[in-house]
Amino acid sequence: MNRTKNQFTKNLFSYKFKTTIQFLKNTSLSLIILLTFSLSAEEPAAPTLALGNSLPEINYTNQWEEPSPIPIDTTKVIFISDMDASKIIHPILEKEGKGYLEGRHAVLISDIHKMPSLISKFVALPKMKSYPYTLRLVREEKIADPFPRTKGSLTLIQLKAGKITKIQISNMETEIRSFLETQEKPSKSDR
């Protein structure tokens, strides 16, 4: 009888051990699945700018580390999303000189959040400080997500009374110059 009792205890212990292990496996699997979905669930992306929208309110700083809000009379925005795009606009603006953007009620915005901080601090910002125009900088991830973009191209945004009337993406100097030089004719309601 003692032997039967010992066998019964062993079987009971074995059963409890197996069910506990199975419970832990199932719980671990459930936890892994839950963590996988919660980690892969991203915050909803900010909606992309569209005609009729206002520009997102962003606290820009310029290349001299000063606050640089977008002036209320701005009618043109040039958005730079990457280094290749910056290589298109900077030669144009350096050739035109100081006051060119302001004279066209235009601003330049550059998303530099992906730039490594050491490169930004010791290479890019010192070069930007030599520009004869103001460069509004986006330094944080996701802030500029609403701006439409294509790698190697500039986003050209036309504004009227603070609302977007045209969005164009271009990497052609002639189109960029035309965008900057064209003055929108005032409508009867503007007079």
C-alpha positions in Angstrom: 0.0 0.0 0.0 2.9 2.3 0.8 4.2 1.7 -2.7 0.9 2.5 -4.3 0.7 5.7 -2.2 4.2 6.7 -3.3 3.3 6.0 -6.9 0.1 8.1 -6.5 2.1 11.0 -5.0 4.6 10.8 -7.8 1.9 10.8 -10.4 0.0 13.7 -8.7 3.3 15.7 -8.4 4.1 14.9 -12.0 0.6 16.0 -13.1 0.8 19.3 -11.1 4.3 19.9 -12.5 3.2 19.3 -16.1 0.1 21.5 -15.8 2.2 24.3 -14.1 4.7 24.2 -16.9 2.0 24.2 -19.5 0.3 27.2 -17.8 3.6 29.1 -17.8 4.2 28.3 -21.4 0.8 29.5 -22.4 1.1 32.6 -20.2 4.5 33.4 -21.6 3.3 32.9 -25.2 0.3 35.2 -24.5 2.6 37.8 -22.9 5.0 37.7 -25.9 2.2 38.1 -28.4 0.7 41.0 -26.4 4.1 42.8 -26.1 4.8 42.2 -29.8 1.5 43.9 -30.8 1.9 46.7 -28.3 5.4 47.5 -29.3 4.6 47.4 -33.0 1.5 49.6 -32.6 2.8 53.1 -33.5 1.2 56.3 -32.7 -1.1 57.4 -35.4 0.8 59.5 -38.0 0.0 63.1 -38.3 -2.2 63.7 -41.3 -0.3 64.9 -44.4 -0.8 68.6 -45.3 -3.4 69.2 -47.9 -5.0 72.1 -49.8 -7.0 74.3 -47.5 -4.9 73.3 -44.4 -2.9 75.7 -42.3 0.8 74.9 -41.6 1.3 72.9 -38.4 2.2 75.1 -35.5 5.9 74.3 -34.8 8.2 76.2 -32.5 11.1 76.7 -35.0 14.5 77.8 -34.1 17.0 79.1 -36.7 20.6 78.2 -37.3 21.7 80.8 -34.7 19.6 79.0 -32.0 17.0 81.8 -31.9 13.2 81.3 -31.9 12.1 81.8 -35.5 8.3 81.7 -36.0 6.9 81.8 -39.5 5.9 85.4 -40.3 2.1 86.0 -40.8 2.6 87.4 -44.3 4.4 84.3 -45.6 3.1 83.1 -48.9 5.7 80.5 -49.9 7.3 77.7 -47.9 10.2 75.6 -49.1 10.6 72.4 -47.1 13.9 70.5 -47.1 13.6 66.9 -46.0 17.1 65.5 -46.7 20.6 66.4 -47.7 20.1 65.9 -51.5 17.2 68.4 -51.4 19.4 70.9 -49.6 22.0 70.7 -52.3 19.4 72.0 -54.8 18.2 75.1 -52.8 21.3 76.4 -51.0 23.2 77.3 -54.2 20.2 79.2 -55.5 19.8 81.1 -52.3 23.5 81.8 -51.8 23.6 83.3 -55.3 20.6 85.5 -54.7 21.9 86.8 -51.3 20.5 88.3 -48.2 16.9 89.5 -48.3 15.9 87.3 -51.3 13.5 85.0 -49.4 12.0 87.9 -47.3 11.4 89.9 -50.4 9.3 87.1 -51.8 7.5 86.4 -48.5 9.1 83.0 -48.5 10.6 80.9 -45.7 12.9 77.9 -45.7 12.3 75.0 -43.3 14.7 72.1 -42.9 14.1 68.8 -41.1 17.4 67.9 -39.5 16.2 65.5 -36.8 17.9 62.5 -38.4 21.3 64.1 -38.6 23.7 62.7 -36.0 24.1 65.2 -33.2 27.9 65.4 -33.5 27.7 66.1 -37.3 24.9 68.7 -36.6 26.9 70.5 -33.9 30.4 70.5 -35.4 29.8 70.4 -39.2 26.3 71.3 -40.3 25.3 74.1 -37.9 28.6 76.1 -38.4 28.0 75.9 -42.2 24.4 76.9 -41.8 25.4 79.9 -39.7 27.3 81.3 -42.8 24.1 81.3 -44.9 22.8 84.8 -45.7 19.2 83.7 -45.1 17.2 82.3 -42.2 16.8 78.6 -42.1 14.0 77.3 -39.7 15.0 74.0 -38.3 13.0 70.9 -37.2 15.2 69.1 -34.7 12.7 66.5 -33.2 11.4 63.3 -34.6 7.8 63.3 -36.0 7.4 67.1 -35.8 7.6 67.6 -39.6 5.8 64.4 -40.5 2.8 66.3 -42.0 5.0 67.8 -44.7 4.8 65.8 -47.9 8.2 64.8 -49.2 10.1 62.9 -51.8 13.7 62.0 -51.3 16.0 64.3 -53.2 13.3 66.9 -53.8 12.0 70.1 -52.2 8.4 70.5 -51.1 7.1 73.9 -52.3 4.0 75.1 -50.5 2.0 78.2 -51.6 -0.1 80.0 -48.9 -2.8 82.5 -49.1 -4.2 84.0 -45.9 -2.4 81.3 -44.0 -4.0 78.4 -45.9 -2.3 76.1 -48.3 -3.4 76.7 -51.9 -0.7 74.6 -53.7 1.8 71.9 -52.9 4.4 70.9 -55.4 7.4 68.6 -55.1 10.3 69.4 -57.3 14.0 68.9 -57.8 14.3 71.1 -60.8 16.0 74.5 -60.4 13.7 76.1 -63.0 10.6 75.1 -61.2 12.0 76.2 -57.9 12.9 79.6 -59.3 9.5 79.9 -60.9 7.8 79.1 -57.6 9.9 81.8 -55.8 9.6 84.5 -58.5 5.9 84.1 -59.3 3.7 86.6 -57.5 0.1 85.5 -56.9 -2.4 88.0 -58.2 -4.6 89.4 -55.5 -8.3 88.4 -55.8 -11.1 90.9 -55.6 -11.6 90.0 -51.9 -8.0 90.8 -51.1 -8.3 94.4 -52.3 
